[in-house]
Amino acid sequence: MRWNALLRTALICLLALPLPLLAAGQAAADSPLSLTSGFYTNPYSGPAVWVRNNPSDARAARIQSAIASQPIARWFANESGGIGPAVANYVGAANSHDQLPVLVAYNIPARDACGGQSSGGAGGVAAYRTWISTFAAAVGDRPAVVVIEPDALSDFSCLTSSQTSDRLAMLAYATRMFQQKAPNTWAYLDAGHTNWVAPATMASRLKSAGVSNVRGFSLNVSNFYTTAASETYGNSINSALGGSSHFVVDTSRNGNGSNGEWCNPAGRRLGVTARAGAGEDMLLWVKTPGNSDGLCGIAPTVPAGQFSPDLAVRLIDGT
């Protein structure tokens, strides 16, 4: 693999350095993009599976071209075969193609506390600590991008004070696990979107959740705000953090911006596909385009997380 060769070369160079220089360089990890040949496209994403199962459907070719063929993050929660094998197999598949996988850890207790459409999560603090530790260990030293717990730092208004304290501690533990067990991963704590929590407040929450242990924070996950608006919000958060962090933006459905609604709103459009960013580290498709937000909006009968070809085509057309 390309990244293995690069790591061997780097190790040889590092061993030749004086000890003070070696110690000083340990805090700076190479970009996982530089260790791979591009983003991984999941052949088992919801859109890809639907296209294979419906080859005669008039929408299939458009969905394949516009969505299923693109790099999209894989979300992990309570996997039927266990989180370790699920993550290891996914990262291994990407590594076998010398490509960079994007993963989402989504199993925090009291998940989606305010929205309620994707409720669930681990059974308690101890269960979550085991789950996230296993997740990080399964990624191991292979290059990856991980978004940690969408909305977990944004929906405090729907949690008790005890739940809030537990959540911050669990997220801080998660950041330490990726720091310790996944050295070639850029992990990002989710920081919601530009119209939810004030930048200074979010920066304070990120600090408490251990953002300094990982690469930075993610924005606009499963939402619709423009990249420009997200960049402004991200820069404000980073300024409050002292300028020491980095961020990524979910562009999967932000081509037309937001109309103020979050749950299957009409008139949204696909955004730019996954790529390295300018003011941000990366622009990513974190939410799977065509997957429902819940029983709401223009898909009132499609449960959260289920792929809908009608939603997909609407995103392609912007209707």
N, C-alpha and C positions, 0 to 999 in steps of 0.2 A: 504494500500500500504506500501511496505517496507520502502520507503523514508519518508513517513509520520511518521512511528514509530520512525525512526532514528531522525527525526527533533524534535519530542516530547521529546525524551530522551535527545537530545542536549540542548533543551530549559530548561529542568529541571536542567541540570548541569550548564548551563550558569547563571541561576537565583541564584544559590548558590555561584557564584564567587563574590569576591569583585569588586566594580565598576571599579577601574583602570584596572583590568585584563579583565573584560568584554569589555571595550572600546577598549583595545589593540587587541582583537581577532576579531573585526568586519570586518576588511579588508580581512581576510583570509576565503574564501568560500571552503567548502568541494568539492571534485571532484564529478561531477554529476554521474560518473561511480559508485562511492561508495554508491550513493543513489538509485541505480537501480540494476537489475540483469543481465544487458548486453545490447547490442545495439538492437534497434528496426528494424525489417525488414518490410518494407512497402509492404503490399499485393497489392497495387495499383500502384506500379512502372511500368514504361514502359515495362520492360522485363516480369514482372509478368502478366500483362494484356495480353501481346502478347501470352504468353504460354497458358493461359486459353482459349484464343480465337482461338488457332491453335493446338489443342491437337493431331491431326493426322500428323502434320508436323514432318519430320524426325529430325529436329533440336531442337524440343521443349524440349525433356528430357535433352539434354546437356545444353541448356540455363537455364532451371530450376535449375539444379544441380549446375552449375558454377556461375550463375549470379543472377537469380531471387530470389533464396533462401538466398541471402546474404544481410546484412545491407547496404543500400545505402541512401545517403542524398536525401532529398526532396527539390527541388528548388521552391521558391515562388517569384512571380512577380505581375502582374496585374491580380489578381484572379477574376473570373467572379462573385463569390458570396461575394466578399469583403475579404480583407486580414485578418481581425479579425477572422471571422468564420473559414476560411481555416486553419489558424495556430492553433487556439484553438482546432479544431476537430482533427488535426493531432497529436498535443502534447497530447491531451486527450486520443487518441487511444493508443499511446505508454505507457502513464501512466497507463492505464487499464491493461496492460500486465507487469507492473513494469519494463519497458524497456526504454532505453535512445534514444530519437530521435535526428537525426542530420538534421538541417535545413540550407538552404542557402537563404539569403536575396539578391535578384538580381533585383533591380528596380531603380538604380541610374539614373538620367537624363544623356543622351548622353552615355548610356551603350554600351560597346564594341566599343568604339570610333575608335580604330585602326583596329580591325579585321573586323568589319562591319557585320559579319554573324548573330550576336545576338543583333542587334541594337534595341533601344527602351528605355524603362524606364519611370519613372514618368514625368509628364508634366512640372515640375519646382521645385524650392526649397521648396516652401510652401507645394506642393502636396507630395513631398518626406518626409518632416518632419512629416506630418500627417500619411503617410503610415508606416514609420518605428516606430513611436511611438505606433501606433496601433498593429504592429507586436510584439513589445516587451511586451506590456501589455497583449496580447493574450497568450504569453508563460507563463507569470506570475511567480508564485513560484514553478512551476514544473521543474524537472531537464531536461536540454536540452543542446545541443551543437549547436551554430549558427556560420556559416561562413558569414561574412559581405562583400558583393559586390566584387566578383571575378574580378580581373584586374583593379579595380577602382583606385588603387594607382600606376599602372604600365603604363598606356597609356596616360600620361600627354602630350607626344609629339604631340598628335592628338587633344588637347584641346586648347582653347584660355586661356590667363592669367585669364580672368574673370571666365571662366568655372572651371579652376583649383582651384581658391580661393573658389568658391561656393562648389565645390566637397569636399574640405578639411573640410569646415564648416559643410556640411551635414554629413560627416562621423564622425566628432567629436560629432555632435548631436546624431547620432546613437549609439555611444559608451556610451554616458550618459544615453540614454533611457534604454539600456540593464543593465547598472549599477544600475539604479534606479528602474526599473520595473520587472526585471527578475533575482532575487538574486541567484537562483540556476542554472543559465546558465553560461557555459563557452563560451564566445563569442570571435571570432578571426577575426581581420581585415585582408583582403587578401593582401598578399605581392608578388604576382606573382610567378616567378620561377627563378632558378639559372642563366639563360642565358638572362636576360632581363634588370634589373636595378641593378647598383652597390650596395653592401650591405650598405655602409655609406649613400648613397642617399636614399635608401629605409627606413633606420632607421629614417632619418630626416622627411620623409613623414609620417611615422607611428606616430612619436611624434606629428606632426601637426594635425593628424587625431584622436588623443585621445587614442592611444594604451594603455596608462597607466590606462585608465578607465575600461579596459576589461582584459581578461586572456592573450591575446597575438595576434599572427598572424598566418595565414595559408599559405601554400606553395604548388606549383605544381598543383593547382586546374585546372582540365581539360587539364593537360599536361602530359608529359611522362618521365621526368627526374627521375633518380634512387633515391631511398630513401637516399642512402649514399650522393649523390650530394646535395640533398635537405637539409640534416642534416648539411653539411658543410656550405651551404649558410645561413641556419637559425642560426647557431651558430655565424657566422660573423655578421649578423644583430643584434643578441642579444648582442653581445659584444659591438657593436656601441651604443646600447641602455643602456649600463651599466650593462648588465646581469640580468635585472629585469623582463624580459618578458618570454613567453613560446610560443611554436608553435606546429602545427599539419601539417601532410603531406598527400596529396591525393595520394594514391597508386593504384587507380582504374585501371590505364592503364600503369603502369611503369615497368612491369615485364621484358621487354627487353630494358628499357631505351629509350632515344630519338634519332632519326635520324636527328634532326634539323628542322623537319617539325612539324607544330602544328594542321593542319586541315585535319583530317582523313588520317593520313599517314599509309602506309602498314607496316606489320611486327611488330606491337606492340602486347603486351600481357598483360593479367590481372596481377595485382600485389597482394600482400598479402591482405587478407580481414581485415575488421575493427578490431582493437585491441588496447589495451594500448601500448604506445610506450616505447622506452628506452631513447634516447636523446631528444625525443619529447614527448609531452603529449599523442598523439594518432596518429595512422595510420588509415586513413579513406577512404572509397570510396565516394568521394564528387561528381565527375562526374559519371553519370550513364553509365556503360559500354554498348556499343551498340547504345547509342544516338549519332546522327551525330553532328559534329562540324560545319557543314554548307555545302553549295553546292560546294564541293571541294574534292580533293584527291581521295580515292577509293570509295567515295559515292557522286558523283557529282550531283545526282538528289534527294538526301535526305536532306530536310531542317534542319537547326540547331535545336537541341532539339528533333527531331523525332527518335524513336527507329527503328533500322534496324537489323533484324536477321542475315543478312550477315555480318555486322560489328561485331555483338556479337560473331559469330562463329570464325571470324578472330582473335578476341582477345583471345578466348579460345585456338586456335591453334597456335597463334603467327605468322600468315601469312599476 
